[in-house]
């Protein structure tokens, strides 16, 4: 278990004492790792979890053996098979992954109640008031996950969500990277700009074309110049390049909405690829509803085009949603109300809103779409 720790350089001038201590935990190749754990014949082999390569299937997750050949999530399965001729394609078992995810989140909540799950396989923890040092807690989390589940996780420790998430990513797989508050800017300085949230291949290319290849270079760039290249996103991006992120860890147990989304490895106009992801999201959302004993009134589709324009479309029928089939049908219908297929898409998401307990009396809306 590699541990990377940035040197301590004292306190940060002008900041309040006692900065937050955030841990980001991210399972390594989660879907593929579960399949390899459950089936010993798959261990040590190139595995891709996803759709049928003979059709229009998309890779949901790839083992590290497959990644060595260039196989990546959201890639068409046909392309993955061409890159890795010996690739073993496995159909996803979302129910199984959700079951393992519940065990993982249980381990995290034994550390602190301040846990914010981001998906089935990653979460933030605020351990500022947890007592033991954050590094010690991160080591404990990794050891407990390995001992209880036979899986590896990477963890990042930092003064905020942004730094902690990037820290966990640079240490993969099975890594632990600790970034002291005073060293956050130094840690980010030489990393490529694509490490920042929201920077995909298109945006990265635009930034690199103007000489901003690293996070440090971007942080020193005049905001007006960056805005001229990427628009209104410039302000947020430069703040991130400075290591600034004041978002709290949100652990509200009252579920008001649930969602799944994915930033694609490359922008796409292929609606089949987008529909494949909607199918996966629908299964994840169904299991989330089952876990919380909820049903939903509204389905919301989120798309972000290559030019960073973000749109949403929603559907509120008279009958509530509680199955993957119904959720997918609504998501697919909403996709048809967008410019997908004609305008490149870089992010797609599906969410459920207006949630209520399954045993509560259901009041249909007066007007339904």
Order of alpha helices (4+ residues) and beta strands (2+ residues): beta-beta-alpha-beta-beta-alpha-alpha-beta-alpha-beta-beta-alpha-beta-alpha-beta-alpha-alpha-alpha-alpha-alpha-beta-alpha-beta-beta-alpha-beta
